[in-house]
Amino acid sequence: MINEKQLLTFFTKNKNIIIIMAIIGIALIFLTDIISPKSGDIKTSSSPKINVEKYLKDTESKVKTLVSGIEGAGNCEVMVTISSGSEYVFATEEKTSQNTTYDKGNETERRQDQEGSENKLIIASSSGGQNPIVVKEILPAINGVAVVCDGGDAMIVKSRIIDTLSTLLGIPSNKISVTKKS
């Protein structure tokens, strides 16, 4: 076991190291306070975060750039259709309750169970009022793509474009139309 003299000797010999460790510990405490999110920093939303029209135009622009780069496609125009707007998944709090009743009377035992659950949205207060907390935002699903390009009449070009867009967008080939530009 360590006695007081050994402990005192250890502290006097290693005084600088102990002071440095204390300073590092205090710095870490302040650093975690700075880095950790405040309650006001929780992302809330009552309006869409993603503008669907901007998402659609950006997707069309990227697809047009990609298709123009395919050998034989040439100059092209692209139109993308989507199913609907963005979908939001909100944070919820689930409360479940279980109630069990036993009735022992006249040599018979009867048991009655009741279960219930309740889901509530978690609401956060922010400067703009109270808004639900958004856990996940699901982008609109792409229904189809129409491509009109200079090389749209060549079967090999059509095949390359359809294969590329099918892989890129995760839609079946029958949802992609490629035709020659007039």
ABEGO torsion letter per residue (X at the ends): XBBAAAAAAAAAAAAAAAAAAAAAAAAAAAAAAAABBBAAABBBBABBABBAAAAAAAAAAAAAAAAAABBGAEBBBBBBBBABBBBBBBBBBBBBBBBBBBBBBGGBBBBBBBBBBBBBBBBBBBAAEBBBBBABBBBBBBABBBBBBAAAABAAAAAAAAAAAAAAAGBBAAABBBBBBX
